Amino acid sequence: QVQLVESGGGLVQAGGSLRLSCAASISLFSIGDMEWYRQAPGKQREKVAAMTSGAYTNIADSVKGRFTISRDTTKNTVFLQMNSLKPEDTAMYYCRANLPFGRGASWGQGIQVTVSS
């Protein structure tokens, strides 16, 4: 398993930006895909962004054009840059690491993002 620690959440006004970080305890090259999810109260968890070990990215339609995923392999860290934030982006955001060869997945503890109108 891998330990994941998220940071960078908080309270921001609508239209503002935040950058979430997810620091992994092992090299990103040892991990298959890194993903960001979010879950708002009363709603299902939603995947918003993903990056493969080869740095291919995928962004959910609901946030496309506003959110980007990137990484710093020297720091074993993945980022979620969130721009033009809306109140409906308010949620707990989670980082997930999918380990290769069927070794399962690890989740971070989650971090709150609140966007005020």
C-alpha positions as CSV (number, residue, x, y, z in Angstrom):
1,Q,0.0,0.0,0.0
2,V,0.9,3.6,-0.3
3,Q,0.3,6.5,2.0
4,L,-1.3,9.7,0.5
5,V,-1.4,13.1,2.1
6,E,-3.6,15.8,0.6
7,S,-3.1,19.5,1.2
8,G,-4.2,22.9,-0.2
9,G,-7.9,22.9,0.5
10,G,-9.9,25.6,2.2
11,L,-12.4,28.4,1.7
12,V,-12.4,30.5,-1.5
13,Q,-14.9,32.8,-3.1
14,A,-16.6,31.9,-6.4
15,G,-14.3,32.6,-9.3
16,G,-11.2,31.9,-7.3
17,S,-8.6,29.2,-7.5
18,L,-7.1,26.5,-5.3
19,R,-4.3,24.0,-5.9
20,L,-4.6,20.7,-4.1
21,S,-1.5,18.5,-3.6
22,C,-1.3,14.8,-3.0
23,A,2.0,13.6,-1.7
24,A,2.7,9.8,-2.1
25,S,5.0,7.8,0.1
26,I,6.5,6.0,-2.9
27,S,7.6,6.9,-6.4
28,L,4.8,7.9,-8.8
29,F,6.4,5.5,-11.3
30,S,5.6,2.6,-8.9
31,I,1.9,3.6,-9.1
32,G,-0.4,3.0,-12.0
33,D,-2.9,5.8,-12.1
34,M,-3.3,8.7,-9.8
35,E,-6.8,10.1,-9.5
36,W,-8.8,12.9,-7.8
37,Y,-12.3,12.3,-6.6
38,R,-14.8,14.6,-4.8
39,Q,-17.9,14.0,-2.8
40,A,-20.4,16.6,-1.8
41,P,-22.9,16.0,1.0
42,G,-25.7,13.7,-0.1
43,K,-24.0,12.9,-3.4
44,Q,-22.0,10.0,-4.8
45,R,-18.3,10.2,-5.1
46,E,-17.2,11.6,-8.5
47,K,-13.9,11.2,-10.3
48,V,-12.8,14.6,-11.5
49,A,-9.3,13.9,-12.9
50,A,-6.8,11.2,-13.5
51,M,-3.2,10.8,-14.6
52,T,-1.5,7.6,-15.8
53,S,2.1,6.7,-14.9
54,G,2.9,7.8,-18.5
55,A,1.4,11.2,-17.8
56,Y,-1.7,10.9,-19.9
57,T,-4.6,12.8,-18.3
58,N,-8.3,12.7,-18.2
59,I,-10.6,15.4,-16.9
60,A,-14.3,15.0,-16.1
61,D,-16.7,16.9,-18.3
62,S,-18.1,18.7,-15.3
63,V,-14.8,20.4,-14.6
64,K,-13.2,20.4,-18.0
65,G,-11.6,23.7,-18.9
66,R,-11.4,24.7,-15.2
67,F,-9.4,21.9,-13.5
68,T,-6.1,20.4,-14.5
69,I,-4.0,17.6,-13.1
70,S,-0.3,17.6,-13.1
71,R,2.6,16.1,-11.1
72,D,6.1,16.6,-9.8
73,T,7.8,13.2,-9.9
74,T,10.8,14.5,-8.0
75,K,8.4,15.1,-5.0
76,N,6.1,12.1,-5.6
77,T,3.3,14.6,-5.7
78,V,0.2,15.1,-7.9
79,F,-1.6,18.4,-8.1
80,L,-5.2,19.4,-8.9
81,Q,-5.3,23.0,-10.1
82,M,-8.9,24.3,-9.8
83,N,-9.7,27.6,-11.4
84,S,-13.0,29.5,-11.8
85,L,-14.4,27.7,-8.9
86,K,-18.1,27.6,-8.4
87,P,-20.2,26.9,-5.3
88,E,-21.1,23.5,-6.7
89,D,-17.4,22.5,-6.6
90,T,-17.8,22.5,-2.8
91,A,-16.9,19.0,-1.6
92,M,-14.4,16.8,0.1
93,Y,-11.7,16.0,-2.4
94,Y,-9.8,12.7,-2.2
95,C,-6.6,11.5,-3.9
96,R,-6.4,7.9,-4.9
97,A,-3.5,5.8,-6.1
98,N,-4.2,2.7,-8.2
99,L,-1.4,0.2,-7.7
100,P,-0.4,-2.0,-10.7
101,F,-0.6,-5.7,-11.0
102,G,-3.9,-6.0,-9.1
103,R,-2.4,-4.7,-5.8
104,G,-5.5,-2.6,-5.1
105,A,-5.8,1.1,-4.4
106,S,-5.0,3.6,-1.6
107,W,-7.0,6.7,-0.6
108,G,-5.9,9.9,1.0
109,Q,-7.7,11.2,4.0
110,G,-9.6,13.8,2.0
111,I,-9.5,17.6,2.2
112,Q,-12.4,20.0,2.2
113,V,-12.9,22.6,-0.5
114,T,-15.6,25.2,0.1
115,V,-16.6,27.8,-2.5
116,S,-18.7,30.7,-1.3
117,S,-21.0,32.6,-3.6
